Amino acid sequence: MLTYRCTKKLLDRWRERPVEPSPTSTTRLGDWFGTLLFDKPRHLALFVAHRTLLPVVVEAAPIGRLAERHREGLREVLRALRIPAAAIEAELAEMEPVAFAKTNDRVRGGTMNDFIRMLPYGLGRAASLLEESLQLAKAPCGPIGMESPDDFTKEVFGVPRLRLV
């Protein structure tokens, strides 16, 4: 079970009504916070995992397939982080069914805003949205003890981190 916690802008575009009380996600990464970004001529969506702050940037259009693109983008990000294939598929399988809710955490909202501010420096420079997501995932984040989302995600999935001595 997965709960998308969306900004009003994204909920309106997605044409989904938030449920209250909202269910708690059963995935390792928890709820996913999402918002829309406008990078003319593209419309993008930024999703951030509640637990690890892992960001995933995907094309927003067509909106009817956004959840599918988010899952595929997450699959690519987790593969790039060298998460075992079985763990990736288990996480993706756990992302059904889906519920929609309003954002409820100012800290996660602040992290999304931080990532949004970082994006203009990478958009157009990176070869793909996967690379954009991976670059954002390297940023140290205060809500997770100044760890980077990529390292914390590896820890959550039991993948050893490379440590430089």
Secondary structure as UniProt FT lines:
FT   STRAND          2..6
FT   HELIX           8..14
FT   STRAND          32..39
FT   TURN            40..41
FT   STRAND          42..49
FT   TURN            50..52
FT   STRAND          55..59
FT   HELIX           63..65
FT   HELIX           66..80
FT   TURN            81..82
FT   HELIX           85..93
FT   TURN            94..95
FT   STRAND          98..102
FT   HELIX           106..118
FT   HELIX           119..121
FT   TURN            122..125
FT   HELIX           129..137
FT   HELIX           142..144
FT   TURN            145..146
FT   HELIX           149..156
FT   TURN            157..158
//
